[in-house]
């Protein structure tokens, strides 16, 4: 409900700002944008699942680092703990790998619909709103986060509880539901929005700015998308680390609200506790955004090319059916031949 209210508020603000710029009927413009954004949504879903699966071990180590910075001093130390056997040796064994990848199934599976909603909403809003520049990217990114968080927040709750406790996904779900009911899956919804919205606004604004300078006809464009995504992701993550720490503590602890959580961190770990794992998070986000935007652009390009080929094939069919292939043709019939009064 909070997400819906937030999106409605953003739409009303954007509508008020853009009234004087309307050139096309809002309904038709929005409808076209919703349809044309489907490839972006699918590409975003594939990118989200791919990035989550590939970088899950780093995410697990980051969760430990942020949850207990006094015990886990570094990202490398967190990884060693996860890979340490009962005999005290660091080994890749079935038991340590299960601990390292605890929660990867639910995270990767639900990353697809979450990322689909994120990129689909972002692209749809970007194509429908009568705004330009950073303001357009900011409103679109914020809207995408508000909608996708409906799935993202419970997914993160289950994943991080599983990473911290080593419990199976089913156990985590039943424990959370038994203790707090359905609302227990959304205890970090507000801090997640506080973290994700500013982070998304920064990430997409930086990325779109860098992307606008990339020549998509160049052979190196794929590499440049990866670089642009990495730069945007690391910069946004560094600036929003305190919000991420609060979100992680809310998911893995038992705090009544964000303020009490922040006070607890400062009292026990000092102000630096709010920046626990900043370097690790920036590195992880750099890699995740690089993979995510790289895969997103690649999959979107493939889908758009297939759609273009389909349209070209349809147009060629129209020519073979007796049309001339121009805008005077409809269903393979040349309207100039049928009706001489027809005007191009």
Secondary structure, DSSP 8 states (H G I E B T S, - for coil): -HHHHHHHHHHHHHHHHHGGG--S-HHHHHHHHHHHTHHHHHHHHHHHHHHHHHTHHHHHHHHHHHH-TTT--SHHHHHHHHTB-TTS-B---HHHHHHHTTTHHHHHHHHHHHHHHHHHHHHHHHHHSS--HHHHHHHHHHHHHHHHHHHHHHHHHHHHHHHHH---HHHHHHHHHHHH-GGGGGTTHHHHHHHHHHHHHHHHHHHHHHHTTS-TTSTTHHHHHHHHHHHHHHHHHHHTHHHHHHHHHHHHS--SSHHHHHHHHHHHH-GGGGGTTHHHHHHHHHHHHHHHHHHHHHHHHHHHHHHHHHHHHHHHHHHHTT--SSTTEETTEEHHHH-TT---
